[in-house]
Amino acid sequence: MSASDAHRTVETVWRMEAPKLVAGLARLTRDIGRAEELAQDALVAALKQWPEEGVPRNPAAWLMQVAKHRAFDTVRHEAMARRKQEELGRDLDEDGPSMPDLDAALDDGVGDDLLRLIFTACHPVLSQEARLALTLKLIGGLTTEEIARAFLVPEPTMAQRLVRAKKTLSEAKVPYEVPSGPELGARLASVLEVVYLIFNEGYAATSGHDWVRPALCEEALRLGRILAARAPGEPEVHGLIALMELQASRLRARIGPDGEPILLLDQNRARWDQLLIRRGLAALDRAQQLAGAATGPYLLQAALAACHARARTADETDWSRIAALYGVLARVTPSPVVELNRAVAVSMAEGPAAGLELVEALAAEPALKRYHLLPGVRGDLLSKLGRHREAAEAFEQAVALTRNVKEQALMAERAEKARAAAS
């Protein structure tokens, strides 16, 4: 295997295994910052050794073993320092944890490490944005740049937030656990938001060469189902599961043979996963029964997804109901992104001119300044209105803003078609 092949393998394994590696090490060290450092040490070792020695039979286990050895060295070093300072004559084995103790701590299978890591990162000692960003970094495997784009802030700003968040957790000595009782409910909203952000990164990747990352969607669904078992009476948990099941049902239809994006109205609905749709609709019914007259954001978004799932063809989609549901969602959780989605629904229900009017009103929103879908939607509506030159410029702006290679190609193709139509 060449060095470049080995490096690609390291990157692939790291992207898949890093969250589990950090979660396991966090249970061992009780320090998220240190766990991440140990995982990074293992990555550096892999980048150095695998090209020379070959990729191990079980790469994930190799990374964990290297990280554990780094942890052992750290414990020994700290124990030796304490021994010298406090009781010079005491034997290290009596003073500090031994290797078997560390193994037991790391291999303890009680609970779910990833879920514990999410709840720890979502502790109230952190601000809401810090909770979300840190969990996306640790669990979602997103880069700082990707998280910055998701929050529509500069990368250096996000990097500072992440450093401060880990330092705050360490200084507060936040326990590494899934809480119970009232404390579980207090942190649940943040955890649900993080799980859904992880799902969204799998459903529409913010950067890279793949438009979808199904493994992230599967992990988010798994975590959601664990949460439902922990909090079976919470309607928003079931609403989130319904939303993710219904959206995941479209994953196979969202990409073409070469991984190119296929937009919703162009998808072959025969490729939609009917089992996931049935499960999603059942979860939605459960959420609605538990919620009664209340309407939470995940329940509303699941109801939106159900409108698409129930339409046998694109022409049968009830866009008026979708627009109305987005209106309710905008009141429950005001957001310029929700308003942009509402504009799309209005354009489908009432025509592109009506939708464009709403989109133009969002042009001055600071939060959407770097959001590629704003010019992307604007370009689509301008094309439908025959304003092809303006549409091409909007699509080109979307190309410049997105960091996903497949989406760049899609927007560039649409810009080229609009230019051709304008000439």
N, C-alpha and C positions, 0 to 999 in steps of 0.2 A: 504494500500500500504506500502511495506517495505521501509526502508531507502535507500537501494540500488536501488530499483525501482524508487523512487523519484529522486535520484541523476541522474539516467540514463535519466529520463524525462527532468530534468533541462538541462543536456548536449545536448539533442536533440533539445529542444526549443532554447537554446542559439545558437547552430550552425545555426539554421534556421533564427532566428530573430535578432541576434546581429548586422548585417549590417544596417537593417532598424532602429533599436534602436539608434545606434550611429549616423546615418544620421539625424534622427529627433532631437536628443539632440544637434547635431552640429548646426542645424538651430536655436535652442533656445539659446545656449550659445555663438555661433560664435567662438568657440574654440574647435578644434578637440581633442586635448589632454584632455581637461576637459570633453568633451562628452564621451570619452572612459572611463575615470575614473568613471563617473556617471553610465555608463552601467555596469562596473565591480562591482560597489557597489550593483546594483540591482541583479546581479548574486550571489554575496555573501549572500544577504538577502534570495534569493530563496533557496540556498543550506542549509541555516539554518532553514527556516520556512516551506518549503514544506514537508520535512519528518515528521514534527510535526503536521502541520495543514492540510496536503493534498494538492494536486495539484489544483490550481484554475481553474475555468471553462474556462477562457480565459488567458492562461499563458503569451502570448505576451503582452496583455493589462496590466496584473499585473506587469510585468517587467517595462513597460513604466511608469506606475503610481508611482512605487517606485522610479524610476530614477528622475521623475519630482519632487517628494517630496524632494529628495536630492538636486535638483537644487534650489527649493524654500528656503531650509535651507541655502544654500550657498549665495543666493541673500540677504536674510535677514541679515546674518552675515556680509557680505560686506557692505550692506547699513548701518547697525548699526555702523560699524567701521568708515565709512565716516561721519555719523551723529555726532559721538562723536568728530571726529577730526575737522570738519568744522562748523557745526551748532548744538550744543548740544540740543537746544530747538526744533528743527524741528521734526515733527512726521515722523516716518518711512514710513508710507503709502504715504506721500507727497514726500519723498526723493527717494525712490526706486520703482522698478516695483512691482505691486501688483500681486497676484495670477491670476486673470483674464487676466492681460497683458501677463503673461507667458503662460497661456493656449492658448491664441490667437496666440502667436508666434509659439507654438509647433504644433497647429492644423491647421495652415495655409496650405492649399492644393495647393498653386500655384506652378507649376513646379514639378520636381521630386527630392526628397531629395537625393536618391542614386546617381543620375546623378550629382547633385550639389556637393556632397561629392567627387565624382571622379574628377571633374574639379578643386575643391579646392586642393585636394591632388596632382594634376598634374600641379600645378602652377610653372612657370619658375624659381621661387626663389629657388626651389629644383633641385638637380641633377636628371638626368633621372632615374638612378637606385633607388634613394630615392623615386621618384614619384611612380614608379612601386611597390616597396616593401610596401610603406605605403598604397597604394590603395588595394593591395592584402590582407593586414592585416585587413583593415577596411571594405572593400566590399566583398572580397572573403571569409572572415572568416578563413583564413589560420593561422596556428600557426607560430611563429617565426622560428621554426625548418623547417617547410614545405617551407617557403619562402627562407630560407637559402639554402635548397636543390635545389629549383628551380633556384637560382642564382649561385649555385655551390660554395658557400662560407661557412666558419664556422658559427655556430649559434651565438656565441658572437659578431662576426663582424656585423651580420645582426641586432642583438638587439641594438647595438650602433647606427646604421644607422637610425633605426626607432625612437629612442629617439631624435636624433638630428633633424630628419625631422619634428616631431611634434613641437619641440621647435622653429625651424626656422619659421614655419607657424604662430605660435603664436606671435613671436617677430615682424614679418613683417606685422601683422594684415591683412592677406590675406582675402579678402571678400569671403563670403560663397555664391557663385552664379555660374550659367552657363553663361560664357561670350558670347558676340555677336560680329559680324563683324570680323575684322582682328584678334582679340585676340582669337576668337573661333578657327580659322584655325591654329593659332600658337600652341595651346594646343591639337589639335585634334589627332596628331600622338601618343602622350603619352597615351591619353584616349583610343584610339583604341587598343594599345598594352596591356593595362590593362584589357580591356574587353575580349580580346582574351585569356589572361593568366587565367582569371576567368573561361572562358569556358573550357580551357584545364584542369584545376583542376577538373572540373566536368566530363570531358571526360575520364581522366586517373588520378585518385587521387594519389598524391605523397605518402600518408601514410594512415593508418587506416585500417579498415576491409572491406571497400567497394571499388571495383575497379572503379566504376563510381558513380558520384553524380549528377543525372539528374537535381536536383533543381538548381544547379549552372549553368548548361548549359542553362536552361530556363531563368534564371536571366540575363545571358550575352546576350542572344538573345533579350530579352525585351529591355535592354539598347541599344543594337545595333540598334533596330528599332526606338527608340526615337532619337538616333543620326542621323539616316537617315532623319527623319522628320525635324530636326534642320539644317542639311547640305545636302539637296537633290542633290546638284550638285557635291558632292565629290565622285569620283570613288572608292577610297579605303574604304569608309564607306560601299558601296554596295558590294565591294569585300569581306569585312569581314563578312557581313551578309550571302553572298553566301557560304563562307567557313564554317561558323558555321551551317547553315541549312543543308549542304551536309554531314557534319560530324555527326550532331545530328541525321540524318536519320538512322544511323547505331547503335544507342545506344541500342535498344532492342536486337539486334543480337550480341552484344559484351559480354554478360554474359550468363552463363548457368543457369540451374534450382537452383543451390546452390550459385549463384553469382560468379562462377569461370570465369576467363577471356577466351574469345574465340577470337583468333587472326583473322585478316582480311581474310586470304585465307581459313579459316575453317568456316566462318560465313554462315548461311543460308540466302541467299540474298532475299528470299521471306519475311523475317522479316524486311527488310529495309523499311522505311517509304517513300512511293512513293510521298505523298503530299509534304513532306519536300524536296525531291529531285527536284520536279518540281519547287518549290519556290526557291530553291538554284540555279538552272540553270537559272531561270528568272532573279534573282539578279545578276548572273554572266554576263548575256547578257547586263543588264543595266550598270554594271560597265565597261564592255569592250566598250560600245558605248560612255560613258562619257570619258574614258581614251584615246581613239584613239590609237595612236602608243605607248603611255606610258605604262609601266608595273610596277606596285607597288607590294610590297611583298604579300599583302592580295589577290590581283587579281591573282597573280601567284599561290598561295597556293589553291585558289578556283579552278583554272584550273586543278591543280593536283587532288583535290578531285573529280572533275567532271569526270576525267578519270576512277576512280573507280566506280562512280555512273552510268556511261553509260555502263559499262561492265556487261552483263547479267550473266556471270559466271567468276570465277577467271581466267580461261584459256584465256578468251577474253580480259583481261587487256592489254592495250598498254604500256608495260613497257619501251619500247624505248622512247616513248614520255614523260613518267614520268621522266626518267633519264635526258632527254634533258631539261625539265622544271626545274628540280632541279639544273641543271647546270646554267641556267639563274638566278634562285633564289639565288644561291651562289654568283653570281656577283653583284646582286642588294643589298643583305644583307649578306655579308660574315659571316659565322658562322660554327664552327665545328659540331654542331648538324645538320645543313643543309647538310654538307658533309657526315655525317653518314647516313642520309636518302638517299642521292644520291647513296652511296655505296650499300644500300639495293636494290635500283632500278636497278643499274648496274648489281648486282648479278642475278636479275630476268631476265634481258634482255640478258646478255652475259655469265652468268654462275657464280657459287659460287667462283671460283678461282679469277675471275676479281673483284668481290666485296670484297673478303678477302684482296686483295692487297691494296685496298683503306682503308679498316678498319685498317689494320696494320699500315698504315701511320699516322693514327689518334691517335695511342696509346700514343704518347708523348705529346698530347695536354693537357696543365694544366687544362683547363676548363672542360675536360672530365674525370679527374682523379677520381671523385666521382660519375660519371654518370652511372647508372646501365645498361642502354641500350647499352653502348659500349661493355661490355663483353657479354651481352645477344645476340646481333647481331653476334658477333664473334663466340660464341658457336654454333649458328644456322648454320653459314657458314661452320665451321669446321665439324659439324655433316654431312652436305651434302657432304663434301669431304671425309667422312669416317675416319676422324681423331678424333675418339670418346673420347679417353682419354683426349686430349686437350680440346675438347668440354665440357666434364664434369667439368673440372677445371674452364673454362670460365663461365659456368652456375652457379657454386658454388660462384664464385666471384660476379656475379649479385645478387644472394640471399643475400650476405652480404651487398650489397650496397643499395638495395631497402628497403623502410620502409612500403610498402603496403603489407598487409598480404596475399591478394589473389595473388599478383604478386610473392611474395616469394614462395608460394606454387607451382605456375606454373613453376618457374625457378628450384625449387628443384626437381619437377617431371621430367623435361627435363634432369637435371643432372643425376638423377637415371637411366633414359633410356640410356643415353650416357655411363654411367659406365657399364651397363649390355651389351651394344653392344660392348664395348671394351674388355670384358672378354671372 
